[in-house]
Amino acid sequence: MYEYNKVYQELAEILNERDVEKIYKNFRGMQVNFPMRLYSRESVKKELATHKGEIDIKDTAMKTGYSVYTIRRMINEIKGE
């Protein structure tokens, strides 16, 4: 059996071979950049807007990867809209 190139081997250790092959087929030859944050700012802001009660800012910041300051800014933007 053939061995994967390094980056594909690292993915295979995290995922499964079927998923690695999908990634290969869809992205081969491309340079892919993974953002530091998994969730978009817009989706976090939308989620914050749905919470009418108390929001645990620190917990939200940890879950989303945004800073406490940024979460507070988002909340203030929502209040201003």
PDB file of N, CA, C and O in Angstrom:
ATOM      1  N   MET A   1       0.838  -1.184   0.000  1.00  0.00           N
ATOM      2  CA  MET A   1       0.000   0.000   0.000  1.00  0.00           C
ATOM      3  C   MET A   1       0.878   1.241   0.000  1.00  0.00           C
ATOM      4  O   MET A   1       1.933   1.264   0.634  1.00  0.00           O
ATOM      5  N   TYR A   2       0.448   2.254  -0.699  1.00  0.00           N
ATOM      6  CA  TYR A   2       1.188   3.508  -0.763  1.00  0.00           C
ATOM      7  C   TYR A   2       1.057   4.285   0.544  1.00  0.00           C
ATOM      8  O   TYR A   2       0.073   4.138   1.268  1.00  0.00           O
ATOM      9  N   GLU A   3       2.058   5.109   0.835  1.00  0.00           N
ATOM     10  CA  GLU A   3       2.006   5.983   2.004  1.00  0.00           C
ATOM     11  C   GLU A   3       1.628   7.381   1.552  1.00  0.00           C
ATOM     12  O   GLU A   3       2.019   7.819   0.470  1.00  0.00           O
ATOM     13  N   TYR A   4       0.874   8.071   2.373  1.00  0.00           N
ATOM     14  CA  TYR A   4       0.479   9.448   2.069  1.00  0.00           C
ATOM     15  C   TYR A   4       1.666  10.396   2.199  1.00  0.00           C
ATOM     16  O   TYR A   4       2.604  10.141   2.954  1.00  0.00           O
ATOM     17  N   ASN A   5       1.608  11.495   1.447  1.00  0.00           N
ATOM     18  CA  ASN A   5       2.540  12.591   1.686  1.00  0.00           C
ATOM     19  C   ASN A   5       2.252  13.144   3.072  1.00  0.00           C
ATOM     20  O   ASN A   5       1.178  12.914   3.628  1.00  0.00           O
ATOM     21  N   LYS A   6       3.221  13.879   3.634  1.00  0.00           N
ATOM     22  CA  LYS A   6       3.169  14.314   5.034  1.00  0.00           C
ATOM     23  C   LYS A   6       1.853  14.968   5.432  1.00  0.00           C
ATOM     24  O   LYS A   6       1.248  14.549   6.419  1.00  0.00           O
ATOM     25  N   VAL A   7       1.392  15.970   4.710  1.00  0.00           N
ATOM     26  CA  VAL A   7       0.185  16.680   5.118  1.00  0.00           C
ATOM     27  C   VAL A   7      -1.040  15.763   5.076  1.00  0.00           C
ATOM     28  O   VAL A   7      -1.916  15.853   5.936  1.00  0.00           O
ATOM     29  N   TYR A   8      -1.096  14.894   4.088  1.00  0.00           N
ATOM     30  CA  TYR A   8      -2.211  13.954   4.004  1.00  0.00           C
ATOM     31  C   TYR A   8      -2.133  12.905   5.117  1.00  0.00           C
ATOM     32  O   TYR A   8      -3.158  12.446   5.621  1.00  0.00           O
ATOM     33  N   GLN A   9      -0.919  12.535   5.489  1.00  0.00           N
ATOM     34  CA  GLN A   9      -0.735  11.584   6.590  1.00  0.00           C
ATOM     35  C   GLN A   9      -1.225  12.198   7.898  1.00  0.00           C
ATOM     36  O   GLN A   9      -1.870  11.527   8.703  1.00  0.00           O
ATOM     37  N   GLU A  10      -0.917  13.472   8.102  1.00  0.00           N
ATOM     38  CA  GLU A  10      -1.376  14.152   9.315  1.00  0.00           C
ATOM     39  C   GLU A  10      -2.901  14.209   9.354  1.00  0.00           C
ATOM     40  O   GLU A  10      -3.510  14.004  10.404  1.00  0.00           O
ATOM     41  N   LEU A  11      -3.513  14.487   8.207  1.00  0.00           N
ATOM     42  CA  LEU A  11      -4.974  14.506   8.138  1.00  0.00           C
ATOM     43  C   LEU A  11      -5.550  13.111   8.383  1.00  0.00           C
ATOM     44  O   LEU A  11      -6.574  12.967   9.050  1.00  0.00           O
ATOM     45  N   ALA A  12      -4.892  12.088   7.843  1.00  0.00           N
ATOM     46  CA  ALA A  12      -5.375  10.711   8.013  1.00  0.00           C
ATOM     47  C   ALA A  12      -5.338  10.288   9.479  1.00  0.00           C
ATOM     48  O   ALA A  12      -6.158   9.480   9.918  1.00  0.00           O
ATOM     49  N   GLU A  13      -4.397  10.827  10.225  1.00  0.00           N
ATOM     50  CA  GLU A  13      -4.313  10.506  11.648  1.00  0.00           C
ATOM     51  C   GLU A  13      -5.448  11.153  12.432  1.00  0.00           C
ATOM     52  O   GLU A  13      -5.847  10.653  13.484  1.00  0.00           O
ATOM     53  N   ILE A  14      -5.964  12.261  11.920  1.00  0.00           N
ATOM     54  CA  ILE A  14      -7.060  12.974  12.575  1.00  0.00           C
ATOM     55  C   ILE A  14      -8.412  12.482  12.070  1.00  0.00           C
ATOM     56  O   ILE A  14      -9.339  12.269  12.852  1.00  0.00           O
ATOM     57  N   LEU A  15      -8.511  12.306  10.764  1.00  0.00           N
ATOM     58  CA  LEU A  15      -9.766  11.924  10.114  1.00  0.00           C
ATOM     59  C   LEU A  15      -9.722  10.451   9.754  1.00  0.00           C
ATOM     60  O   LEU A  15      -9.125   9.647  10.470  1.00  0.00           O
ATOM     61  N   ASN A  16     -10.354  10.098   8.643  1.00  0.00           N
ATOM     62  CA  ASN A  16     -10.257   8.743   8.124  1.00  0.00           C
ATOM     63  C   ASN A  16      -9.809   8.824   6.668  1.00  0.00           C
ATOM     64  O   ASN A  16      -9.822   9.900   6.070  1.00  0.00           O
ATOM     65  N   GLU A  17      -9.418   7.701   6.105  1.00  0.00           N
ATOM     66  CA  GLU A  17      -8.864   7.695   4.749  1.00  0.00           C
ATOM     67  C   GLU A  17      -9.861   8.199   3.708  1.00  0.00           C
ATOM     68  O   GLU A  17      -9.467   8.870   2.754  1.00  0.00           O
ATOM     69  N   ARG A  18     -11.136   7.889   3.876  1.00  0.00           N
ATOM     70  CA  ARG A  18     -12.163   8.332   2.931  1.00  0.00           C
ATOM     71  C   ARG A  18     -12.239   9.868   2.903  1.00  0.00           C
ATOM     72  O   ARG A  18     -12.328  10.476   1.837  1.00  0.00           O
ATOM     73  N   ASP A  19     -12.202  10.475   4.084  1.00  0.00           N
ATOM     74  CA  ASP A  19     -12.248  11.943   4.157  1.00  0.00           C
ATOM     75  C   ASP A  19     -10.981  12.574   3.588  1.00  0.00           C
ATOM     76  O   ASP A  19     -11.041  13.624   2.947  1.00  0.00           O
ATOM     77  N   VAL A  20      -9.840  11.942   3.820  1.00  0.00           N
ATOM     78  CA  VAL A  20      -8.582  12.454   3.274  1.00  0.00           C
ATOM     79  C   VAL A  20      -8.631  12.424   1.748  1.00  0.00           C
ATOM     80  O   VAL A  20      -8.158  13.354   1.095  1.00  0.00           O
ATOM     81  N   GLU A  21      -9.192  11.377   1.186  1.00  0.00           N
ATOM     82  CA  GLU A  21      -9.313  11.292  -0.267  1.00  0.00           C
ATOM     83  C   GLU A  21     -10.259  12.363  -0.806  1.00  0.00           C
ATOM     84  O   GLU A  21     -10.018  12.910  -1.883  1.00  0.00           O
ATOM     85  N   LYS A  22     -11.333  12.670  -0.073  1.00  0.00           N
ATOM     86  CA  LYS A  22     -12.245  13.750  -0.477  1.00  0.00           C
ATOM     87  C   LYS A  22     -11.516  15.087  -0.470  1.00  0.00           C
ATOM     88  O   LYS A  22     -11.655  15.887  -1.395  1.00  0.00           O
ATOM     89  N   ILE A  23     -10.743  15.319   0.579  1.00  0.00           N
ATOM     90  CA  ILE A  23      -9.972  16.564   0.666  1.00  0.00           C
ATOM     91  C   ILE A  23      -8.994  16.635  -0.496  1.00  0.00           C
ATOM     92  O   ILE A  23      -8.866  17.676  -1.141  1.00  0.00           O
ATOM     93  N   TYR A  24      -8.311  15.544  -0.760  1.00  0.00           N
ATOM     94  CA  TYR A  24      -7.353  15.493  -1.864  1.00  0.00           C
ATOM     95  C   TYR A  24      -8.031  15.815  -3.196  1.00  0.00           C
ATOM     96  O   TYR A  24      -7.534  16.640  -3.961  1.00  0.00           O
ATOM     97  N   LYS A  25      -9.150  15.175  -3.470  1.00  0.00           N
ATOM     98  CA  LYS A  25      -9.839  15.375  -4.746  1.00  0.00           C
ATOM     99  C   LYS A  25     -10.361  16.797  -4.909  1.00  0.00           C
ATOM    100  O   LYS A  25     -10.375  17.325  -6.021  1.00  0.00           O
ATOM    101  N   ASN A  26     -10.786  17.417  -3.823  1.00  0.00           N
ATOM    102  CA  ASN A  26     -11.381  18.752  -3.898  1.00  0.00           C
ATOM    103  C   ASN A  26     -10.382  19.895  -3.781  1.00  0.00           C
ATOM    104  O   ASN A  26     -10.647  20.995  -4.266  1.00  0.00           O
ATOM    105  N   PHE A  27      -9.239  19.654  -3.146  1.00  0.00           N
ATOM    106  CA  PHE A  27      -8.316  20.756  -2.862  1.00  0.00           C
ATOM    107  C   PHE A  27      -6.890  20.541  -3.347  1.00  0.00           C
ATOM    108  O   PHE A  27      -6.033  21.390  -3.101  1.00  0.00           O
ATOM    109  N   ARG A  28      -6.610  19.445  -4.021  1.00  0.00           N
ATOM    110  CA  ARG A  28      -5.224  19.181  -4.435  1.00  0.00           C
ATOM    111  C   ARG A  28      -4.693  20.313  -5.293  1.00  0.00           C
ATOM    112  O   ARG A  28      -5.389  20.861  -6.148  1.00  0.00           O
ATOM    113  N   GLY A  29      -3.455  20.641  -5.040  1.00  0.00           N
ATOM    114  CA  GLY A  29      -2.797  21.705  -5.791  1.00  0.00           C
ATOM    115  C   GLY A  29      -3.119  23.099  -5.280  1.00  0.00           C
ATOM    116  O   GLY A  29      -2.511  24.074  -5.722  1.00  0.00           O
ATOM    117  N   MET A  30      -4.053  23.206  -4.368  1.00  0.00           N
ATOM    118  CA  MET A  30      -4.443  24.509  -3.833  1.00  0.00           C
ATOM    119  C   MET A  30      -3.736  24.756  -2.504  1.00  0.00           C
ATOM    120  O   MET A  30      -3.407  23.823  -1.771  1.00  0.00           O
ATOM    121  N   GLN A  31      -3.516  26.012  -2.218  1.00  0.00           N
ATOM    122  CA  GLN A  31      -3.011  26.369  -0.904  1.00  0.00           C
ATOM    123  C   GLN A  31      -4.225  26.730  -0.057  1.00  0.00           C
ATOM    124  O   GLN A  31      -4.998  27.616  -0.423  1.00  0.00           O
ATOM    125  N   VAL A  32      -4.392  26.058   1.058  1.00  0.00           N
ATOM    126  CA  VAL A  32      -5.563  26.260   1.907  1.00  0.00           C
ATOM    127  C   VAL A  32      -5.122  26.934   3.197  1.00  0.00           C
ATOM    128  O   VAL A  32      -4.148  26.522   3.827  1.00  0.00           O
ATOM    129  N   ASN A  33      -5.848  27.971   3.581  1.00  0.00           N
ATOM    130  CA  ASN A  33      -5.561  28.711   4.801  1.00  0.00           C
ATOM    131  C   ASN A  33      -6.727  28.511   5.760  1.00  0.00           C
ATOM    132  O   ASN A  33      -7.872  28.795   5.405  1.00  0.00           O
ATOM    133  N   PHE A  34      -6.457  28.031   6.957  1.00  0.00           N
ATOM    134  CA  PHE A  34      -7.502  27.825   7.947  1.00  0.00           C
ATOM    135  C   PHE A  34      -7.513  29.017   8.898  1.00  0.00           C
ATOM    136  O   PHE A  34      -6.522  29.262   9.585  1.00  0.00           O
ATOM    137  N   PRO A  35      -8.616  29.763   8.949  1.00  0.00           N
ATOM    138  CA  PRO A  35      -8.703  30.914   9.856  1.00  0.00           C
ATOM    139  C   PRO A  35      -8.536  30.491  11.313  1.00  0.00           C
ATOM    140  O   PRO A  35      -8.788  29.340  11.669  1.00  0.00           O
ATOM    141  N   MET A  36      -8.114  31.424  12.142  1.00  0.00           N
ATOM    142  CA  MET A  36      -7.925  31.158  13.566  1.00  0.00           C
ATOM    143  C   MET A  36      -9.251  30.852  14.250  1.00  0.00           C
ATOM    144  O   MET A  36      -9.284  30.123  15.241  1.00  0.00           O
ATOM    145  N   ARG A  37     -10.328  31.395  13.734  1.00  0.00           N
ATOM    146  CA  ARG A  37     -11.635  31.196  14.350  1.00  0.00           C
ATOM    147  C   ARG A  37     -12.489  30.285  13.484  1.00  0.00           C
ATOM    148  O   ARG A  37     -12.540  30.437  12.264  1.00  0.00           O
ATOM    149  N   LEU A  38     -13.146  29.354  14.118  1.00  0.00           N
ATOM    150  CA  LEU A  38     -14.003  28.411  13.406  1.00  0.00           C
ATOM    151  C   LEU A  38     -15.300  29.074  12.967  1.00  0.00           C
ATOM    152  O   LEU A  38     -15.811  28.796  11.882  1.00  0.00           O
ATOM    153  N   TYR A  39     -15.832  29.953  13.814  1.00  0.00           N
ATOM    154  CA  TYR A  39     -17.141  30.562  13.554  1.00  0.00           C
ATOM    155  C   TYR A  39     -16.993  31.970  12.994  1.00  0.00           C
ATOM    156  O   TYR A  39     -16.120  32.730  13.415  1.00  0.00           O
ATOM    157  N   SER A  40     -17.856  32.307  12.042  1.00  0.00           N
ATOM    158  CA  SER A  40     -17.808  33.649  11.457  1.00  0.00           C
ATOM    159  C   SER A  40     -18.329  34.666  12.463  1.00  0.00           C
ATOM    160  O   SER A  40     -19.150  34.349  13.324  1.00  0.00           O
ATOM    161  N   ARG A  41     -17.843  35.878  12.339  1.00  0.00           N
ATOM    162  CA  ARG A  41     -18.271  36.974  13.216  1.00  0.00           C
ATOM    163  C   ARG A  41     -19.779  37.178  13.094  1.00  0.00           C
ATOM    164  O   ARG A  41     -20.465  37.397  14.092  1.00  0.00           O
ATOM    165  N   GLU A  42     -20.285  37.105  11.871  1.00  0.00           N
ATOM    166  CA  GLU A  42     -21.712  37.311  11.633  1.00  0.00           C
ATOM    167  C   GLU A  42     -22.566  36.270  12.356  1.00  0.00           C
ATOM    168  O   GLU A  42     -23.601  36.605  12.933  1.00  0.00           O
ATOM    169  N   SER A  43     -22.133  35.017  12.325  1.00  0.00           N
ATOM    170  CA  SER A  43     -22.927  33.967  12.978  1.00  0.00           C
ATOM    171  C   SER A  43     -22.885  34.101  14.494  1.00  0.00           C
ATOM    172  O   SER A  43     -23.878  33.830  15.169  1.00  0.00           O
ATOM    173  N   VAL A  44     -21.738  34.520  15.038  1.00  0.00           N
ATOM    174  CA  VAL A  44     -21.643  34.720  16.483  1.00  0.00           C
ATOM    175  C   VAL A  44     -22.550  35.880  16.892  1.00  0.00           C
ATOM    176  O   VAL A  44     -23.260  35.807  17.895  1.00  0.00           O
ATOM    177  N   LYS A  45     -22.513  36.936  16.108  1.00  0.00           N
ATOM    178  CA  LYS A  45     -23.348  38.103  16.398  1.00  0.00           C
ATOM    179  C   LYS A  45     -24.836  37.733  16.327  1.00  0.00           C
ATOM    180  O   LYS A  45     -25.629  38.164  17.164  1.00  0.00           O
ATOM    181  N   LYS A  46     -25.201  36.942  15.334  1.00  0.00           N
ATOM    182  CA  LYS A  46     -26.590  36.500  15.188  1.00  0.00           C
ATOM    183  C   LYS A  46     -27.010  35.648  16.390  1.00  0.00           C
ATOM    184  O   LYS A  46     -28.121  35.792  16.901  1.00  0.00           O
ATOM    185  N   GLU A  47     -26.131  34.777  16.828  1.00  0.00           N
ATOM    186  CA  GLU A  47     -26.418  33.933  17.991  1.00  0.00           C
ATOM    187  C   GLU A  47     -26.564  34.787  19.248  1.00  0.00           C
ATOM    188  O   GLU A  47     -27.456  34.548  20.061  1.00  0.00           O
ATOM    189  N   LEU A  48     -25.703  35.770  19.409  1.00  0.00           N
ATOM    190  CA  LEU A  48     -25.799  36.670  20.555  1.00  0.00           C
ATOM    191  C   LEU A  48     -27.121  37.425  20.550  1.00  0.00           C
ATOM    192  O   LEU A  48     -27.716  37.655  21.603  1.00  0.00           O
ATOM    193  N   ALA A  49     -27.574  37.805  19.369  1.00  0.00           N
ATOM    194  CA  ALA A  49     -28.822  38.555  19.238  1.00  0.00           C
ATOM    195  C   ALA A  49     -30.033  37.725  19.651  1.00  0.00           C
ATOM    196  O   ALA A  49     -31.049  38.286  20.061  1.00  0.00           O
ATOM    197  N   THR A  50     -29.945  36.406  19.552  1.00  0.00           N
ATOM    198  CA  THR A  50     -31.078  35.548  19.920  1.00  0.00           C
ATOM    199  C   THR A  50     -31.219  35.388  21.432  1.00  0.00           C
ATOM    200  O   THR A  50     -32.279  35.008  21.929  1.00  0.00           O
ATOM    201  N   HIS A  51     -30.136  35.683  22.158  1.00  0.00           N
ATOM    202  CA  HIS A  51     -30.167  35.567  23.623  1.00  0.00           C
ATOM    203  C   HIS A  51     -30.628  36.883  24.230  1.00  0.00           C
ATOM    204  O   HIS A  51     -29.879  37.858  24.285  1.00  0.00           O
ATOM    205  N   LYS A  52     -31.855  36.891  24.677  1.00  0.00           N
ATOM    206  CA  LYS A  52     -32.416  38.110  25.262  1.00  0.00           C
ATOM    207  C   LYS A  52     -32.012  38.259  26.726  1.00  0.00           C
ATOM    208  O   LYS A  52     -32.009  39.368  27.260  1.00  0.00           O
ATOM    209  N   GLY A  53     -31.675  37.158  27.368  1.00  0.00           N
ATOM    210  CA  GLY A  53     -31.322  37.181  28.786  1.00  0.00           C
ATOM    211  C   GLY A  53     -29.843  37.440  28.993  1.00  0.00           C
ATOM    212  O   GLY A  53     -29.185  38.089  28.180  1.00  0.00           O
ATOM    213  N   GLU A  54     -29.349  36.931  30.072  1.00  0.00           N
ATOM    214  CA  GLU A  54     -27.950  37.104  30.459  1.00  0.00           C
ATOM    215  C   GLU A  54     -27.029  36.271  29.556  1.00  0.00           C
ATOM    216  O   GLU A  54     -27.305  35.107  29.268  1.00  0.00           O
ATOM    217  N   ILE A  55     -25.942  36.892  29.124  1.00  0.00           N
ATOM    218  CA  ILE A  55     -24.965  36.212  28.278  1.00  0.00           C
ATOM    219  C   ILE A  55     -23.671  36.086  29.070  1.00  0.00           C
ATOM    220  O   ILE A  55     -23.173  37.064  29.629  1.00  0.00           O
ATOM    221  N   ASP A  56     -23.136  34.879  29.112  1.00  0.00           N
ATOM    222  CA  ASP A  56     -21.840  34.672  29.756  1.00  0.00           C
ATOM    223  C   ASP A  56     -20.761  35.028  28.731  1.00  0.00           C
ATOM    224  O   ASP A  56     -20.390  34.211  27.889  1.00  0.00           O
ATOM    225  N   ILE A  57     -20.277  36.247  28.819  1.00  0.00           N
ATOM    226  CA  ILE A  57     -19.349  36.786  27.821  1.00  0.00           C
ATOM    227  C   ILE A  57     -18.058  35.983  27.781  1.00  0.00           C
ATOM    228  O   ILE A  57     -17.566  35.653  26.702  1.00  0.00           O
ATOM    229  N   LYS A  58     -17.511  35.669  28.938  1.00  0.00           N
ATOM    230  CA  LYS A  58     -16.250  34.934  29.001  1.00  0.00           C
ATOM    231  C   LYS A  58     -16.397  33.542  28.380  1.00  0.00           C
ATOM    232  O   LYS A  58     -15.537  33.097  27.620  1.00  0.00           O
ATOM    233  N   ASP A  59     -17.488  32.868  28.710  1.00  0.00           N
ATOM    234  CA  ASP A  59     -17.753  31.531  28.160  1.00  0.00           C
ATOM    235  C   ASP A  59     -17.937  31.594  26.646  1.00  0.00           C
ATOM    236  O   ASP A  59     -17.410  30.756  25.914  1.00  0.00           O
ATOM    237  N   THR A  60     -18.687  32.590  26.184  1.00  0.00           N
ATOM    238  CA  THR A  60     -18.903  32.760  24.741  1.00  0.00           C
ATOM    239  C   THR A  60     -17.587  33.015  24.030  1.00  0.00           C
ATOM    240  O   THR A  60     -17.340  32.477  22.951  1.00  0.00           O
ATOM    241  N   ALA A  61     -16.742  33.841  24.639  1.00  0.00           N
ATOM    242  CA  ALA A  61     -15.429  34.131  24.055  1.00  0.00           C
ATOM    243  C   ALA A  61     -14.595  32.857  23.938  1.00  0.00           C
ATOM    244  O   ALA A  61     -13.962  32.624  22.909  1.00  0.00           O
ATOM    245  N   MET A  62     -14.591  32.044  24.971  1.00  0.00           N
ATOM    246  CA  MET A  62     -13.805  30.806  24.946  1.00  0.00           C
ATOM    247  C   MET A  62     -14.340  29.830  23.899  1.00  0.00           C
ATOM    248  O   MET A  62     -13.562  29.183  23.197  1.00  0.00           O
ATOM    249  N   LYS A  63     -15.673  29.722  23.793  1.00  0.00           N
ATOM    250  CA  LYS A  63     -16.278  28.783  22.846  1.00  0.00           C
ATOM    251  C   LYS A  63     -16.039  29.197  21.394  1.00  0.00           C
ATOM    252  O   LYS A  63     -15.857  28.347  20.523  1.00  0.00           O
ATOM    253  N   THR A  64     -16.041  30.505  21.138  1.00  0.00           N
ATOM    254  CA  THR A  64     -15.979  30.986  19.759  1.00  0.00           C
ATOM    255  C   THR A  64     -14.577  31.371  19.282  1.00  0.00           C
ATOM    256  O   THR A  64     -14.331  31.469  18.080  1.00  0.00           O
ATOM    257  N   GLY A  65     -13.660  31.589  20.226  1.00  0.00           N
ATOM    258  CA  GLY A  65     -12.309  31.992  19.849  1.00  0.00           C
ATOM    259  C   GLY A  65     -12.149  33.496  19.687  1.00  0.00           C
ATOM    260  O   GLY A  65     -11.073  33.977  19.333  1.00  0.00           O
ATOM    261  N   TYR A  66     -13.219  34.235  19.946  1.00  0.00           N
ATOM    262  CA  TYR A  66     -13.138  35.693  19.909  1.00  0.00           C
ATOM    263  C   TYR A  66     -12.792  36.194  21.307  1.00  0.00           C
ATOM    264  O   TYR A  66     -13.048  35.507  22.296  1.00  0.00           O
ATOM    265  N   SER A  67     -12.215  37.381  21.389  1.00  0.00           N
ATOM    266  CA  SER A  67     -11.854  37.936  22.692  1.00  0.00           C
ATOM    267  C   SER A  67     -13.096  38.432  23.422  1.00  0.00           C
ATOM    268  O   SER A  67     -14.141  38.667  22.816  1.00  0.00           O
ATOM    269  N   VAL A  68     -12.959  38.585  24.733  1.00  0.00           N
ATOM    270  CA  VAL A  68     -14.041  39.131  25.554  1.00  0.00           C
ATOM    271  C   VAL A  68     -14.391  40.527  25.044  1.00  0.00           C
ATOM    272  O   VAL A  68     -15.565  40.887  24.952  1.00  0.00           O
ATOM    273  N   TYR A  69     -13.360  41.309  24.715  1.00  0.00           N
ATOM    274  CA  TYR A  69     -13.567  42.660  24.184  1.00  0.00           C
ATOM    275  C   TYR A  69     -14.413  42.626  22.911  1.00  0.00           C
ATOM    276  O   TYR A  69     -15.336  43.427  22.763  1.00  0.00           O
ATOM    277  N   THR A  70     -14.111  41.714  21.999  1.00  0.00           N
ATOM    278  CA  THR A  70     -14.850  41.607  20.740  1.00  0.00           C
ATOM    279  C   THR A  70     -16.287  41.181  20.979  1.00  0.00           C
ATOM    280  O   THR A  70     -17.201  41.695  20.335  1.00  0.00           O
ATOM    281  N   ILE A  71     -16.497  40.248  21.895  1.00  0.00           N
ATOM    282  CA  ILE A  71     -17.866  39.814  22.219  1.00  0.00           C
ATOM    283  C   ILE A  71     -18.655  40.996  22.775  1.00  0.00           C
ATOM    284  O   ILE A  71     -19.813  41.198  22.409  1.00  0.00           O
ATOM    285  N   ARG A  72     -18.034  41.773  23.654  1.00  0.00           N
ATOM    286  CA  ARG A  72     -18.710  42.961  24.201  1.00  0.00           C
ATOM    287  C   ARG A  72     -19.051  43.957  23.094  1.00  0.00           C
ATOM    288  O   ARG A  72     -20.136  44.540  23.080  1.00  0.00           O
ATOM    289  N   ARG A  73     -18.113  44.143  22.171  1.00  0.00           N
ATOM    290  CA  ARG A  73     -18.376  45.045  21.042  1.00  0.00           C
ATOM    291  C   ARG A  73     -19.551  44.554  20.209  1.00  0.00           C
ATOM    292  O   ARG A  73     -20.392  45.352  19.795  1.00  0.00           O
ATOM    293  N   MET A  74     -19.618  43.254  19.960  1.00  0.00           N
ATOM    294  CA  MET A  74     -20.728  42.683  19.200  1.00  0.00           C
ATOM    295  C   MET A  74     -22.056  42.947  19.913  1.00  0.00           C
ATOM    296  O   MET A  74     -23.047  43.326  19.289  1.00  0.00           O
ATOM    297  N   ILE A  75     -22.056  42.742  21.223  1.00  0.00           N
ATOM    298  CA  ILE A  75     -23.285  42.975  22.000  1.00  0.00           C
ATOM    299  C   ILE A  75     -23.687  44.431  21.915  1.00  0.00           C
ATOM    300  O   ILE A  75     -24.867  44.740  21.754  1.00  0.00           O
ATOM    301  N   ASN A  76     -22.726  45.327  22.020  1.00  0.00           N
ATOM    302  CA  ASN A  76     -23.033  46.763  21.897  1.00  0.00           C
ATOM    303  C   ASN A  76     -23.543  47.125  20.509  1.00  0.00           C
ATOM    304  O   ASN A  76     -24.428  47.970  20.370  1.00  0.00           O
ATOM    305  N   GLU A  77     -22.990  46.494  19.491  1.00  0.00           N
ATOM    306  CA  GLU A  77     -23.464  46.730  18.122  1.00  0.00           C
ATOM    307  C   GLU A  77     -24.923  46.273  17.970  1.00  0.00           C
ATOM    308  O   GLU A  77     -25.732  46.934  17.320  1.00  0.00           O
ATOM    309  N   ILE A  78     -25.233  45.134  18.585  1.00  0.00           N
ATOM    310  CA  ILE A  78     -26.601  44.609  18.526  1.00  0.00           C
ATOM    311  C   ILE A  78     -27.555  45.581  19.217  1.00  0.00           C
ATOM    312  O   ILE A  78     -28.634  45.879  18.705  1.00  0.00           O
ATOM    313  N   LYS A  79     -27.145  46.067  20.380  1.00  0.00           N
ATOM    314  CA  LYS A  79     -27.980  47.007  21.130  1.00  0.00           C
ATOM    315  C   LYS A  79     -28.188  48.297  20.361  1.00  0.00           C
ATOM    316  O   LYS A  79     -29.236  48.930  20.482  1.00  0.00           O
ATOM    317  N   GLY A  80     -27.195  48.695  19.568  1.00  0.00           N
ATOM    318  CA  GLY A  80     -27.272  49.929  18.805  1.00  0.00           C
ATOM    319  C   GLY A  80     -28.093  49.817  17.540  1.00  0.00           C
ATOM    320  O   GLY A  80     -28.441  50.833  16.938  1.00  0.00           O
ATOM    321  N   GLU A  81     -28.408  48.610  17.125  1.00  0.00           N
ATOM    322  CA  GLU A  81     -29.147  48.406  15.873  1.00  0.00           C
ATOM    323  C   GLU A  81     -30.633  48.555  16.057  1.00  0.00           C
ATOM    324  O   GLU A  81     -31.391  48.413  15.097  1.00  0.00           O
TER     325      GLU A  81
END
